[in-house]
Amino acid sequence: MAETPRIIDVSIGSDGIRLGQFMKFAGLLDSGGDVKEAIIDGFVTVNGEVDRRRGRQLRHDDVVEFDGRGARVRP
């Protein structure tokens, strides 16, 4: 049975943020290159679905998961 990831709330202080930026901001990955590779390879989900668009615009309450960790977009 798959383990449920720990979800942290991350305040972005604006209406939206791009997926790649959010992953770095939330500390899910450290470098833009690592973020790009993880997204392209299909290891990142947004609201439970794989999304391979680094530029996807996230909104409040979207949940991004990677490698057993998750972060929720908060205002």
BALOBA-1460 file (C-alpha; in Angstrom, 3 decimals):
// residues 75
<rec num="1" residu="m" x="0.000" y="0.000" z="0.000"/>
<rec num="2" residu="a" x="1.412" y="3.401" z="-1.002"/>
<rec num="3" residu="e" x="2.256" y="5.812" z="1.774"/>
<rec num="4" residu="t" x="0.361" y="9.103" z="1.810"/>
<rec num="5" residu="p" x="2.793" y="11.995" z="1.328"/>
<rec num="6" residu="r" x="3.218" y="14.610" z="4.024"/>
<rec num="7" residu="i" x="1.651" y="17.833" z="2.715"/>
<rec num="8" residu="i" x="2.978" y="21.208" z="3.832"/>
<rec num="9" residu="d" x="1.268" y="24.537" z="3.209"/>
<rec num="10" residu="v" x="3.425" y="27.051" z="1.312"/>
<rec num="11" residu="s" x="2.337" y="30.680" z="1.169"/>
<rec num="12" residu="i" x="3.179" y="32.306" z="-2.165"/>
<rec num="13" residu="g" x="1.817" y="35.783" z="-1.376"/>
<rec num="14" residu="s" x="0.184" y="36.210" z="-4.786"/>
<rec num="15" residu="d" x="-2.599" y="34.802" z="-6.951"/>
<rec num="16" residu="g" x="-0.520" y="32.249" z="-8.832"/>
<rec num="17" residu="i" x="2.891" y="30.744" z="-9.468"/>
<rec num="18" residu="r" x="4.339" y="28.425" z="-12.111"/>
<rec num="19" residu="l" x="4.928" y="24.769" z="-11.267"/>
<rec num="20" residu="g" x="8.710" y="24.874" z="-11.699"/>
<rec num="21" residu="q" x="9.051" y="28.000" z="-9.573"/>
<rec num="22" residu="f" x="6.807" y="26.590" z="-6.865"/>
<rec num="23" residu="m" x="8.791" y="23.354" z="-6.586"/>
<rec num="24" residu="k" x="11.973" y="25.309" z="-5.871"/>
<rec num="25" residu="f" x="10.191" y="27.806" z="-3.592"/>
<rec num="26" residu="a" x="8.580" y="24.979" z="-1.575"/>
<rec num="27" residu="g" x="11.920" y="23.166" z="-1.252"/>
<rec num="28" residu="l" x="10.792" y="20.038" z="-3.107"/>
<rec num="29" residu="l" x="13.933" y="20.335" z="-5.264"/>
<rec num="30" residu="d" x="16.892" y="22.719" z="-5.125"/>
<rec num="31" residu="s" x="17.841" y="23.418" z="-8.732"/>
<rec num="32" residu="g" x="15.949" y="24.414" z="-11.832"/>
<rec num="33" residu="g" x="17.641" y="21.610" z="-13.758"/>
<rec num="34" residu="d" x="16.444" y="18.997" z="-11.276"/>
<rec num="35" residu="v" x="12.933" y="20.455" z="-11.378"/>
<rec num="36" residu="k" x="12.863" y="20.379" z="-15.178"/>
<rec num="37" residu="e" x="14.051" y="16.760" z="-15.300"/>
<rec num="38" residu="a" x="11.575" y="15.562" z="-12.629"/>
<rec num="39" residu="i" x="8.642" y="17.221" z="-14.392"/>
<rec num="40" residu="i" x="9.580" y="16.028" z="-17.890"/>
<rec num="41" residu="d" x="10.149" y="12.474" z="-16.615"/>
<rec num="42" residu="g" x="6.638" y="12.405" z="-15.115"/>
<rec num="43" residu="f" x="7.633" y="12.210" z="-11.437"/>
<rec num="44" residu="v" x="5.565" y="15.259" z="-10.405"/>
<rec num="45" residu="t" x="1.826" y="15.321" z="-9.809"/>
<rec num="46" residu="v" x="-0.515" y="18.268" z="-9.449"/>
<rec num="47" residu="n" x="-3.769" y="17.475" z="-7.667"/>
<rec num="48" residu="g" x="-3.073" y="13.760" z="-8.108"/>
<rec num="49" residu="e" x="-2.339" y="13.815" z="-11.859"/>
<rec num="50" residu="v" x="1.022" y="13.765" z="-13.627"/>
<rec num="51" residu="d" x="1.755" y="17.118" z="-15.261"/>
<rec num="52" residu="r" x="4.760" y="17.549" z="-17.542"/>
<rec num="53" residu="r" x="4.395" y="21.328" z="-17.990"/>
<rec num="54" residu="r" x="6.980" y="23.250" z="-16.002"/>
<rec num="55" residu="g" x="5.111" y="26.473" z="-16.786"/>
<rec num="56" residu="r" x="1.723" y="25.252" z="-15.565"/>
<rec num="57" residu="q" x="0.065" y="28.022" z="-13.598"/>
<rec num="58" residu="l" x="-0.801" y="26.895" z="-10.077"/>
<rec num="59" residu="r" x="-3.603" y="28.408" z="-8.034"/>
<rec num="60" residu="h" x="-4.436" y="28.450" z="-4.328"/>
<rec num="61" residu="d" x="-5.115" y="24.982" z="-2.880"/>
<rec num="62" residu="d" x="-3.340" y="23.104" z="-5.712"/>
<rec num="63" residu="v" x="-1.241" y="20.256" z="-4.293"/>
<rec num="64" residu="v" x="2.117" y="19.372" z="-5.856"/>
<rec num="65" residu="e" x="3.681" y="16.011" z="-4.977"/>
<rec num="66" residu="f" x="7.158" y="14.661" z="-5.662"/>
<rec num="67" residu="d" x="9.150" y="11.809" z="-4.147"/>
<rec num="68" residu="g" x="6.799" y="11.173" z="-1.224"/>
<rec num="69" residu="r" x="6.493" y="14.849" z="-0.278"/>
<rec num="70" residu="g" x="3.819" y="17.359" z="-1.092"/>
<rec num="71" residu="a" x="3.152" y="21.068" z="-0.914"/>
<rec num="72" residu="r" x="-0.144" y="22.954" z="-1.071"/>
<rec num="73" residu="v" x="-0.278" y="26.431" z="-2.624"/>
<rec num="74" residu="r" x="-1.559" y="28.981" z="-0.117"/>
<rec num="75" residu="p" x="-2.098" y="32.755" z="-0.463"/>
